[in-house]
Amino acid sequence: MRRRERGTALLLVLWATILLAALLVGVAAASRSHGEAALYGAERVRAELAAEAGLAHAVAGLRAPDQQHQWVPDGRPYTFEFDGARVTVAVVDVSGLVDLNATAPEMLRGLFQAAGADASTASRMADTVVAWRGGAEGTRFGSQPFAGGAPNGGGGPAFGGPFRTIDQLARLPGMDAALFDRIERAVTVFSGRNFPDASYAGALVLASLRGIDVRQATALVEGRRNQSAQRGAGNGDAFGAVANGPLVAGYGGVVDRVFSVAEMPDGTRVGVDATIRLALTGTRTHPYKVLDWRAD
């Protein structure tokens, strides 16, 4: 009898030991997970600060008093290290982007096709953009419900009027996420131009502006970015063959779109996409004003 009791007690002790070990393993795993989460959170904050430092660097570069150190806003990349992060910054003068509220319909069709849409889809989306922006603000846009809700984030029917942000384009009827992802860096609502300026245009915009394929446009853009900028350059005021002059970047105007991406050694990556208006050189005001801010 005593032997049986001793055996039962031994089993209880073993069971308790196993249970305690399992609990300790769980606590250790939870602690490790919390530690990793805290570390990731700290690294993300550092990456966010580094990306914002990229924006500050861009403003300083655009406002540099001497031409030799002045940044060129044609999308060419600038890289530097900040607090352990590798930061890559590109600036595009908004005159080199397609303005959703002003660009001619044929330019819009060309942009959608350059981004991979077939001719039918490109025409339909261009017509949708033109119809949307041409509607009186606050009026119903056809009879279709607005995919994803109204521009202000609410539900209900679609309403037309000028685009206030490029994110509204993503929610237009017929727009899919993949197509939007391909063109969102090529558009703006801040230039007011009928046609973009080839001096600052990226490959998609240049392809639609000149009627060439994206591969050719990419080669031209790379060639332009490898050249020095010229004061007063600008040759993209017309659509088609008239715009086929030499590609030379200038030093831009006062409204720019800044893309800043910071990557930490552990792979944590944060991007900032800000449209800014530069203050005039020599003023005592804040050096820039943020017109639009997007982050990931």
C-alpha positions as a printed Julia matrix, in Angstrom:
296×3 Matrix{Float64}:
   0.0    0.0     0.0
   2.77   2.37    0.96
   4.59   1.55   -2.27
   1.44   2.48   -4.24
   1.15   5.77   -2.31
   4.8    6.57   -2.97
   4.24   5.89   -6.69
   1.2    8.16   -6.78
   3.1   10.92   -4.96
   5.97  10.58   -7.43
   3.57  10.92  -10.36
   2.05  14.04   -8.79
   5.49  15.55   -8.29
   6.46  14.77  -11.87
   3.17  16.21  -13.16
   3.63  19.39  -11.1
   7.23  19.71  -12.33
   6.16  19.35  -15.96
   3.34  21.87  -15.46
   5.71  24.35  -13.81
   8.25  23.9   -16.6
   5.55  24.51  -19.21
   4.46  27.66  -17.39
   8.05  28.9   -17.21
   8.52  28.25  -20.93
   5.32  30.18  -21.64
   6.42  33.09  -19.47
   9.82  33.13  -21.14
   8.25  33.07  -24.6
   5.84  35.85  -23.67
   8.68  37.92  -22.24
  10.7   37.37  -25.39
   7.72  38.36  -27.55
   7.15  41.49  -25.5
  10.84  42.3   -25.7
  10.87  41.84  -29.46
   7.74  43.96  -29.8
   9.28  46.69  -27.68
  12.48  46.52  -29.71
  10.52  46.68  -32.98
   8.53  49.61  -31.62
  11.71  51.43  -30.66
  13.28  50.73  -34.05
  10.15  51.93  -35.82
  10.19  55.19  -33.88
  13.85  55.67  -34.83
  12.99  54.93  -38.46
  10.1   57.42  -38.39
  12.39  60.11  -37.0
  15.01  59.29  -39.63
  12.43  59.54  -42.42
  11.34  62.93  -41.11
  14.99  63.94  -40.97
  15.07  63.1   -44.67
  12.33  65.66  -45.24
  14.33  68.26  -43.31
  17.43  67.44  -45.39
  15.38  67.87  -48.56
  14.15  71.31  -47.5
  17.69  72.37  -46.66
  18.92  71.05  -50.01
  16.19  72.77  -52.0
  16.9   76.06  -50.23
  20.7   75.82  -50.44
  22.04  79.27  -51.35
  24.7   77.98  -53.74
  23.76  76.09  -56.89
  26.48  73.49  -56.39
  24.76  72.08  -53.3
  21.16  72.7   -54.3
  19.01  69.6   -54.7
  17.38  68.91  -58.07
  13.65  68.04  -57.81
  13.42  65.56  -60.69
  13.18  62.37  -58.63
  16.9   61.63  -58.44
  17.77  59.83  -55.16
  19.83  61.35  -52.36
  21.1   59.05  -49.6
  22.64  59.59  -46.18
  22.97  57.91  -42.78
  21.0   59.14  -39.78
  21.1   57.54  -36.32
  21.93  54.13  -37.75
  19.31  54.31  -40.49
  19.95  54.51  -44.2
  17.76  57.29  -45.57
  16.9   57.67  -49.26
  15.16  60.86  -50.35
  13.74  61.86  -53.74
  12.09  65.19  -54.51
   9.78  65.88  -57.46
   8.6   69.34  -58.42
   4.82  69.02  -58.7
   4.94  70.55  -62.18
   6.36  67.18  -63.27
   3.31  65.3   -61.97
  -0.13  64.77  -63.48
  -2.64  67.1   -61.83
  -5.92  65.26  -61.28
  -7.9   68.49  -61.41
  -6.35  70.07  -64.5
  -4.61  67.54  -66.75
  -6.09  67.05  -70.22
  -8.1   63.82  -70.77
  -5.67  62.46  -73.37
  -2.83  62.82  -70.89
  -4.83  60.95  -68.26
  -5.54  58.13  -70.72
  -1.85  57.94  -71.56
  -0.94  57.75  -67.88
  -3.33  54.89  -67.17
  -2.05  52.99  -70.22
   1.58  53.59  -69.26
   0.71  52.1   -65.86
  -0.52  48.9   -67.51
  -4.24  49.47  -68.07
  -5.67  48.37  -71.42
  -7.02  51.02  -73.79
 -10.63  50.48  -72.73
  -9.88  50.7   -69.02
  -7.61  53.71  -69.53
 -10.31  55.6   -71.43
 -12.95  54.69  -68.88
 -10.81  55.79  -65.94
  -9.8   59.04  -67.66
 -13.46  59.79  -68.33
 -14.3   58.99  -64.72
 -11.64  61.38  -63.41
 -12.81  64.17  -65.73
 -16.47  63.57  -64.86
 -15.7   63.51  -61.15
 -13.67  66.73  -61.06
 -16.17  68.46  -63.34
 -19.1   67.85  -61.03
 -20.28  70.66  -58.8
 -18.95  70.0   -55.33
 -21.56  68.3   -53.18
 -23.67  66.98  -56.06
 -24.38  63.33  -56.84
 -21.93  61.62  -59.17
 -24.13  59.49  -61.4
 -26.05  56.66  -59.79
 -23.15  54.49  -58.66
 -22.4   54.16  -54.96
 -18.99  55.52  -54.05
 -16.61  52.59  -53.6
 -15.22  52.77  -50.08
 -17.45  55.64  -49.01
 -17.47  59.34  -49.72
 -14.2   61.29  -49.98
 -14.5   62.42  -46.38
 -14.55  58.8   -45.28
 -18.31  58.49  -44.84
 -20.62  56.15  -46.65
 -23.34  56.89  -49.15
 -23.48  57.99  -52.76
 -20.62  59.48  -54.73
 -20.22  63.23  -54.96
 -18.19  65.13  -57.53
 -15.96  68.15  -57.27
 -12.25  68.92  -57.32
  -9.9   66.28  -55.94
  -8.56  67.4   -52.57
  -6.1   64.53  -52.11
  -4.69  61.85  -54.39
  -6.15  59.17  -52.11
  -9.6   60.08  -53.43
  -8.5   58.61  -56.76
  -8.19  55.19  -55.11
 -11.89  55.18  -54.28
 -13.29  56.17  -57.66
 -15.62  53.63  -59.32
 -13.54  51.25  -61.44
 -10.19  51.98  -59.79
  -8.42  48.89  -58.44
  -5.69  48.85  -55.81
  -2.96  47.58  -58.15
  -3.5   50.33  -60.71
  -3.61  53.0   -58.02
  -0.36  51.71  -56.5
   1.36  52.08  -59.87
   0.27  55.66  -60.51
  -0.07  57.29  -57.1
   3.52  58.6   -57.13
   2.89  60.19  -60.54
  -0.09  62.38  -59.64
  -0.82  65.5   -57.61
  -3.57  68.01  -56.87
  -1.23  70.97  -56.42
   0.28  71.92  -59.8
  -2.75  73.29  -61.67
  -1.1   72.44  -65.01
  -2.84  71.0   -68.08
   0.33  69.09  -68.97
   3.3   68.17  -66.77
   6.81  69.49  -67.31
   9.13  66.86  -68.8
  12.05  68.45  -66.93
  10.79  66.86  -63.71
   8.58  64.01  -64.93
   9.13  60.39  -63.94
   9.0   57.49  -66.38
   5.21  56.96  -66.32
   4.48  60.65  -66.79
   7.1   61.05  -69.51
   5.81  57.99  -71.37
   2.29  59.42  -71.45
   3.54  62.93  -72.25
   5.66  61.88  -75.23
   3.72  58.85  -76.42
   6.62  56.43  -75.89
   6.85  53.17  -73.97
   7.89  53.07  -70.32
  11.25  51.43  -71.1
  12.25  54.31  -73.37
  10.96  56.83  -70.85
  12.94  55.18  -68.05
  16.16  55.44  -70.06
  15.5   59.13  -70.74
  14.78  59.83  -67.09
  17.96  58.04  -65.99
  19.94  60.07  -68.5
  18.46  63.31  -67.21
  19.23  62.42  -63.6
  22.86  61.79  -64.48
  23.21  65.32  -65.83
  23.62  68.58  -63.98
  20.55  70.75  -63.75
  20.3   74.08  -65.53
  18.78  77.21  -64.08
  15.49  78.01  -65.81
  15.18  74.67  -67.62
  11.67  73.51  -68.46
  10.41  72.01  -71.69
   7.23  70.07  -71.02
   4.51  72.63  -71.7
   3.0   70.75  -74.65
   1.65  67.28  -75.33
   3.15  64.89  -77.89
   5.85  65.69  -80.41
   6.17  69.35  -79.39
   7.39  68.18  -75.98
  10.18  66.07  -77.46
  13.0   68.5   -76.77
  16.11  67.59  -74.77
  15.54  66.44  -71.21
  17.27  68.79  -68.79
  16.16  69.32  -65.21
  15.85  72.73  -63.64
  15.83  73.71  -59.98
  12.07  73.7   -59.65
   9.52  75.99  -58.1
   8.16  76.31  -54.6
   5.87  73.25  -54.36
   7.51  69.84  -54.19
   6.6   66.27  -53.34
   9.19  64.65  -51.08
   9.58  60.87  -50.75
  11.76  59.91  -47.77
  12.4   56.28  -46.81
  14.42  55.2   -43.76
  15.59  51.62  -43.25
  17.1   50.31  -40.02
  19.74  47.55  -39.86
  17.08  45.05  -38.69
  14.97  45.73  -41.79
  12.42  48.06  -40.17
  11.37  50.46  -42.9
   9.29  53.66  -42.75
   8.38  55.99  -45.59
   7.12  59.57  -45.62
   5.42  61.13  -48.65
   4.92  64.86  -48.11
   3.91  67.65  -50.47
   5.37  70.93  -49.23
   5.39  74.58  -50.18
   8.77  76.21  -49.64
   8.97  79.64  -48.07
  10.83  82.26  -50.04
  14.56  82.33  -49.31
  15.44  84.96  -46.76
  12.05  85.11  -45.05
  11.81  84.67  -41.29
   8.82  82.37  -41.53
   8.85  78.59  -41.18
  10.98  77.26  -44.07
   8.11  75.21  -45.48
   4.42  74.41  -45.12
   3.04  70.87  -45.38
   0.21  70.67  -47.91
  -0.25  66.9   -47.78
   1.23  64.17  -45.57
   1.19  60.42  -46.16
   3.18  57.81  -44.25
   3.53  54.03  -44.13
